């Protein structure tokens, strides 16, 4: 019976290194230092921390994804059959007409002009605070002028870091979701290749939901102090003030009063 080794496709978002040398995985649990009462749930006093992954990989400028097969006795098989291209065809074959080429050139020129204009506007908007993340702008803020694979890989990683969007990281051990690139480090000792060190950290995403509580048995009626304070006002009648005027007495009555 044959034993097939499982090969995992290591990816950082949509970026794949040519060679992954090391992977460091870290998962921490924050545990309380205070004493816990007997019988209490231990899970209430321990919190899992976001996971952290550090990946070391190598990227080279040589694009080895083209068709080819290296054999010790033939060499590159594509190079072995390239001599067929030297033989002329019986008739001249035209794959593009002049009208099609001119139209394609106009479309490419329009797209390049629009892209350059949008890129300049976005870069001008970020010159005030270049340290802030460019949420949702992605690769439009790439200011790298190089077209090598090493330069493009670094520019894509920095653009992904500045975008602030979560990515998925596939490693040889686990698939991590909702990850943010915390650090991008590059070590280049010679032209044509570079060693990348990527540190990514997990972010917890929660959803808040609201639920309607059940009504009590008494409904909307109130009792106690709340009932007295919220009692409806009723008409108790009208009152009129009474004037307290002194009584009038005669002089004869006052004379006999002193006796």
Secondary structure, DSSP 8 states (H G I E B T S, - for coil): ----------EETTB--SEEEEEEEE--EEE--S---TTS-GGGGEEE---EEEEEEEEESS-TTSS--EETTTEEHHHHHGGGGGS--SS---SS-HHHHHHHHHHHHHHHHHHHHHHHHHHHHHSS-TTS--TTTGGGG------SHHHHHHHHHHHHHHHT--EEEE-SS-EEEEEEEEEEEEE-SSTTEEEEEEEEEE--------------TTTT---THHHHHT--------------------HHHHHHHT-
